[in-house]
Amino acid sequence: MSDDTTVRPVPGAKPATLQELVRVQDRVSFIYVERAIISRDASAITATDDEGTVHIPAAAVSALLLGPGTSITHQAVTLLSESGSTVVWTGEKGVRYYAHGRGLSHSSRLLEAQAAAVSNRDKRLAVARAMYEMRFAGENVSRLTMQQLRGREGARVRRVYREQAAKTGVKWTGREYRPDDFAASDPVNQALSAATTCLYGIVHAVIVALGCSPGLGFVHTGHDRSFVYDVADLYKAELAIPVAFEAAAADVTDIGAHVRRLMRDRMFEAKLAQRCVRDVTWLLLGLSGASSEDDGMAEIVKLWDGRDGSVPGGTSYGGPDDDMRQALSPKDARSREDSIAGSEEIEESTDDDVIFDDDDEALPW
């Protein structure tokens, strides 16, 4: 057996350095591809179909949405991962979410901000109020309870239903939703179910691409897509409800497919994916005054400091005190630590708001 230990270079283009990568805020937010073969050519992703091949700089893409009829090579996935991009498998035009690869951000900043806000009653209420305020243009909801906000939202949605019914001439008797039997509802309710499913799909894709948790909701709770429902509700009255009534008025044979095509085009025209990125980032970072200018690309692992801060990882913190502690018996080590602790001022946390509950109960959504 040869003892040659020479390390041979890895074939292919070298991964880009952090300095060479494009900042997240300067990237193209999302690129959707369908019915094509996705491969790699040096530092570019290639999309090949019957019309030819298109080269896409991998480091300039936030998320690559793969629709029906796509195939992707291992090398293409490797390049996207090295470039800090994510891959999301979706339905046609990004309408439905199926699965995703690594999140867009290498940083857990948004996820930590989401978890911190949802775990604190006052912060969670602030985010929930902000979500409602985005729907009530020009209204001050800063003093409203969750019960009052739910009531105002219910009245708003019922008003939108009535307005769309009057505009399209579609008879409206109320929302009827049977998840186990789509065909049991009337055409407009079928259209509403199909439209909201489309909306949930693209919102889910954005949330996972940003590295957030789909299950940590602020208004909705107890479901693995609670945050998806929260964010989708910001756009439902603008997109899903009008499309549903328009489709019901068209009197088509396959209303589900018709709605999906309409939603695909309306969401594209409204630049919904880009709006979702902006809105989610503002809700989780902007409300607290934190800067949203975070490229999220640095592969930095930190260690929790035991209080509210962190220290760099990958560092040896073993000093003379640590060597002495290891040399002492367990009993002597505990005695020494108790003595040190007794000479220091102990700070007690005053933050006792650790659960969200505006009225001490969770209501079904």
KAGI-V530945 format. One record per run of one state. SS is the DSSP state (A for helix, B for strand, O for the rest). FROM is the first residue (numbers start at 1). LEN is the number of residues. If there is no record, write none. Layout:
# KAGI-V530945
<<SS/FROM/LEN> <SS/FROM/LEN>>
This chain:
# KAGI-V530945
<<O/1/23> <A/24/3> <O/27/1> <B/28/6> <O/34/3> <B/37/5> <O/42/2> <B/44/6> <O/50/2> <B/52/6> <A/58/3> <B/61/6> <O/67/4> <B/71/2> <O/73/1> <A/74/9> <O/83/3> <B/86/5> <O/91/1> <A/92/3> <O/95/2> <B/97/4> <O/101/8> <A/109/10> <O/119/2> <A/121/15> <O/136/10> <A/146/23> <O/169/13> <A/182/3> <O/185/2> <A/187/23> <O/210/16> <A/226/7> <O/233/3> <A/236/15> <O/251/4> <A/255/15> <O/270/2> <A/272/15> <O/287/15> <B/302/3> <O/305/5> <B/310/3> <O/313/7> <A/320/8> <O/328/2> <A/330/13> <O/343/23>>
